[in-house]
Amino acid sequence: MSKQQIMKIVISVLIAALTALGAAFGLSSCNVTRTITTRSEAWQKGDTSVVIQTKTIETYDASKKGL
């Protein structure tokens, strides 16, 4: 093997290792927000209408343990 081929292999291994480390630390925690909106309309006599709207916001925070 030539020096150039060895250098390419070493660089590829280093990039793979750095990518794995970045993924391990980057994916160690997450934050998810889910919003649910429910709307109901009921018409009454004349021009008057009633609108009932509920909104639920759920937030989850998680972290990976044991690194």
RALINZI-V726169 format. One record per run of one state. SS is the DSSP state (H for helix, E for strand, C for the rest). FROM is the first residue (numbers start at 0). LEN is the number of residues. Records with the same first field share a line. If there is no record, write none. Layout:
SS = FROM-LEN  FROM-LEN
This chain:
C = 0-2  26-2  43-5  63-4
H = 2-24
E = 28-15  48-15
